[in-house]
Amino acid sequence: MMLLINDPDFSAVRTLAESYSRTRWRGLGQRGVGFTGDAGTDATNNSFNNWSRHFIPNGRKLRAIRVEWSRCDINVDGEADRAQDITSFAASIVINGAVHRLFFAGQPSTTITAGRGTLVSDPLWIDSAAATDFIVRAYGKWTGTLKLAATPDSTVILTGEGCNRGTDLTDRTMDAFDATAPVNSGSGLFTPVAIHALLDGDTPVVGLLTDSIGKGTNDTAPATTFGWKGYIQKSLQNALPWVYTGRGGHRIWYLASRDDGERSVLMNSGISHLVLAMVTNDLWIGRTKAQILADTQTVCARYWAYGVKTYIVTCPPRTTGTYTSAAGQSIYDATKEPVRLDYNDDVRANWMSYGHSGLIDMAAVVEDPAAPGKWVSSGAVARTNDGVHPNTSGVNNLVAAGIVTPSMFT
């Protein structure tokens, strides 16, 4: 049976599409929060008050919001169950000068039990009006050692943020909206891993699954307002929603063996595109090109099954020495360098046939074309400080090169 609609300008179809988009939970743009286990530990205290800022994508308004926290840690060996529960857990949203309590299965507090997957709050129905950002507050208690996430952009605490840790602290989640933020107790916050919203219109959502390069390590000049670091975050800013689930030292190999926490966050966020921005750590521990490609296919196939488009990156050089010239650099491991070159040549030629929707050719920007295997140093300016991560100059070059743009995902 065929249904015919007298709709010459497709207004009814557009109305139906817009109505559908308002019922789809989408991830909201963040900063580089990532998972717990990436910044440090606290074995001294037993409670925290954590406040973090998050942005609303340009031109969008919230209709409802829910917040997600991880039950697992991302450690140096990959993904692992958290060592302890977070008890008496409570949370709130501060937006447009008002404080709104979050509920969990109808209750004002809950326990984030250690294990796999995540805890997601009940929906908070709210109209963001003209707001451009909001604060997520959280309180919890623990016994033993608490693992902490990197601060939202790895180094910078923005106005209204902080994670105060102490003994038997008072829950501050329902403080007045203009209350002073908690004093940060050193490195690390206990942040949400994702925030989801019903928006006033549909939009692509980009998942960022990265290592320390994608996180922005060694980028010492965060962008204004929200302190974005790294070439991907600085390229996207708040033009569209993106959800970050990376960490330093991450490997595709780990994801192929266990990624339920990260996959929960990304799929709960309704991502439409996934940037898999990691390969260097796999290559330099000795994974072969065939192994890296196979692991990549294993990971990406889990997202392709739900219609998510994937984008992979080329592998940048890894060198030692001084970085203001090619002559001052030595290749970190000459036995693995041919594998890197072969991998890059392969994915440049075959990324589409492997099933990806795009290739982000980072190496083409940061590698010296006259001295393969060395970091570019035009004008005797170092684009890296350690031979592994782009520094601020290197990040700015990558942004200017346009290898990641919002239009890629629209």
C-alpha positions, 0 to 999 in steps of 0.5 A: 500500500502506498500513502500519498500526501498532498505536500508539494513543499514537503512542509508536513515531512519537515514537521514530522522530521523535526518532531522526531528529532525532538524525541532523540537523545543526543550527546551535548558538546563537552570539553576533554573530560574522559573517564576516571583513572586518568588523572590520579587517585585520592586515598586520603578523603572519603567525600567530594563536591564536584562542579563542572561546566558544559556548553550548549551547541551554537543555535540550539536550546535544551528541552530535556537533559540527563547526565551519565557517570561511569561505573568503570575506570580507564587504567593504563591496562585498558578498561577495568571495573572501579575498585569501589562504589560511590555512595550517597551520590547526588547531583543537580543542574544549574542553568538560567540562575536556577538549581534543579535536582537530578533524580535516579529512578525517582530517588534524590540519591543513589549508589554508583556501583562498581562494574561495567557500563554507566549510571544515567540520571532520570530526564530533567525536563527543562527549557534552556532559553538563551543559556549557552552553558550550565553547571553539573554538580555532584556529591558522593562518598567512597571508601578506599581509593578514588580514581579521578578523571583529568580536569575537563581540558587536562589542565585548566579549571574554569570559572564555576568549577572545582572538585573539593575532597575531604572527610564527611563533607556536606552535600552542596548540590542544592546550594544557591545558583551563585554559590562559590565553586568548591576549591579544587583539591589538586589534580582531577575531578569526578566529572560526568562522562557524558551529557545527553539532551533533547534539543529543539532540532536535530544535529550530528553528534561526533564521538571522539575516541582518542589517545593523549594526542587527541586529548591535547597533551602539550597544548598549553594555550587552551581556546577561550571561553571553554578552554578546548585543547587539542586539534580536534576540540579546537576545530569543533569548539561548540559548532555541534555536539561532540562527546569525548571518551579518550585518555592518555595511552589509549590503544585500539587493541584495548578497545577490541578486547573491552570497550563497554564503558566507552561504547555505552557513553557513545551510543547513549549519546546518539552519536552519528559520527565516530573519530577513532583518533589513535594508532601511535600507542599500538604501533610503538608497542609493536603491533603490526600493521595487520593487527592494527587494521584488524583491531580497527575493523573489530571496533568500528564494526560495532558502530557501523551496525548502528549506522555510525560513520567512522573516521580514522587518522594517520600516525604521526612521527615519534622522535627524540632530540631537538625539534627546531630542525629535522637534523636535530631529531632522531627516529624513536625506533627505526625498526618500527618506522617502516611499519608506520610509513606502510600503515599511513600509505595503506590507509591513505589509499584504502580507507574507503574500501575499509568502510570508513567515511573519512581519513584525518591525515594528521601525519601529512601536516606534522611530518616534514615532507623533506625528511620523512619520520621527522616533525616539521620545523619550518621557520626553525619553530618546534611543532612538538616538545617531546617528539610525540604530541603536537605542542600549541604551535603544532595544534594551531597548524593542524587547526589551520590545515582544516583536517577536522571541520564541523562540515565534515560531519554535516 
